[in-house]
Amino acid sequence: MKLAVLVSGSGSNLQSIIDHVEAGHINAEIAVVFSNKEDAYGLTRASSHGIPTAVIRHTEYSDREQFDAAMVQVLKDHGADTIALAGFMRMLTPVFLNAFPMRVINIHPALLPSFPGTHGQRDAADFGVRLAGCTVHFVDEKMDHGPVIIQAATPVAPGVDGDTLAGQILRLEHRIYPQALAWLADGRISLDGRHVHIAGAEE
Ligand code: GRF
């Protein structure tokens, strides 16, 4: 599997993926780390591990389709066949998704379908949930919506603030995203409608 990881920020999930690839836990090569922001710290993480990087600023494109087409070109030029969104803050159009059918996955810091959107952890904390978590899912045209691959949950202390909960959830993210990618790399994931099957990991 030739993986492209797309980041817009810190890239702690990227770091976790890099560490698991280097440890031989994911049967993949990270072909490129891509960002829509040239100052994303994730790019620095990639460079320090000798991983190629690419940047295209979305602000230079007048519509999402043109930006997506430019991204597809760059990612394919690097040989990527699978795309992991890791804190990538752009919605993707069919121009992008149809270029990598069922090979685009995302991690969301809430137990979908609860708390989609950009403030999942804070929304869950404000709601007063007693169980929170994260979801790795295939990406479709709707935000935080595609078929679920794996979820992890953690108990929530009463009155916890969004930032504390975000840190708690992030530790889970760093475990389940590499797991999902390892399954994908080994060809163990199949889809039946919205239902994801993992060969050898089910009863
Ligand atoms: C994570 O919480 C992820 O679930 C969300 O964006 C955040 C990215 O964090 N999609 P990082 O850049 O991987 O540290």
Residues whose N, C-alpha, C, O or C-beta is under 5 A from the ligand:
A	BS01	GRF	G9 S10 G11 S12 N13 L14 A86 G87 I107 H108 P109
